[in-house]
Amino acid sequence: MARRLELGEYCGRAVRRRRVRGFVITENRFRPGLEIERHSHAHPHFTFVLAGGFTERYGDRILECRPDSTLLVPADEAHTDQVWNEGAHSLGVEIAPDVATRLARQTEVLRKAKVVVHDPIRAASHRLFREFFSQDVAAELCIESLALEILVLAARIPKPTNSAEPRWMREVVERLRDGFSESLSLESLADTAGVHVTHLARTFRRTHGCTVGDYVRRLRIEAGARDLRITDKPVAQVAMDAGFCDQSHFCRSFRRVYGVTPSEYRADRGNRPKSRFPC
């Protein structure tokens, strides 16, 4: 029988928890390679992956939860988890019964477990994480509104007309993830897949909800954010290593996604109390 986790309970290590009206928010860390046995959650929730990642399995459905993705999970849907070798750092937002009831009446956003990678959700989630540490008089109201905003944004993502992913798509995605900092063309990707370039572009957009170019840009920004978190490289070097042609292009793209400049993002990392982020 699957273990049922109650409010505020996760299989990792809770670093910090905060309750606001309608939500319980928990910052979690999961050790590298952790295998989590079959379990479910008593309350619906969404989890934003801050760093690292994990693979979640629902029967024959596999969800890959990578940095800056958002996992939406209904109550009592049993699953297992495999944390990646770099571990995982996440922000879990559990939803109170009254809010969950309203959501169920008005949207299907929490009807089935899924992972979304969506720039507006990513930006709102990073703002939520910053507000998570704020203690001013408006912080709780801001946290509540951001949590609701994320759910609304997820509910408004258009449903693909056909979500089935062809077998060749995995090869394309692997090539993009391995070579995102290089100059890849649609023609070379189509050759890898063995399909026509137009078919590749159309199918990629349908299954991933974005163009190939948008996907590569996300990978580059994620790589830049990771370098800003864990290295002291100059911003110009971070931009170049991530595949951007110059620092200004990287800074503009980064700010659109995270809502802050790369330098502000790095400074925010450095100013957080170390006790809240044990290794």
Secondary structure, DSSP 8 states (H G I E B T S, - for coil): --EEE-TT--SSEEEEEEEETTEEEEEEEE-TT-EEEEEEESS-EEEEEEEEEEEEEETTEEEEE-TT-EEEE-TT--EEEEEEEEEEEEEEEEE-HHHHHHHHHH--TTSS-EEE--HHHHHHHHHHHHHHT--STTHHHHHHHHHHHHHHHHHTS---S-----HHHHHHHHHHHHHTTS---HHHHHHHHTS-HHHHHHHHHHHHSS-HHHHHHHHHHHHHHHHHHH----HHHHHHHHT-SSHHHHHHHHHHHHSS-HHHHHHHHHHS-GGGS--
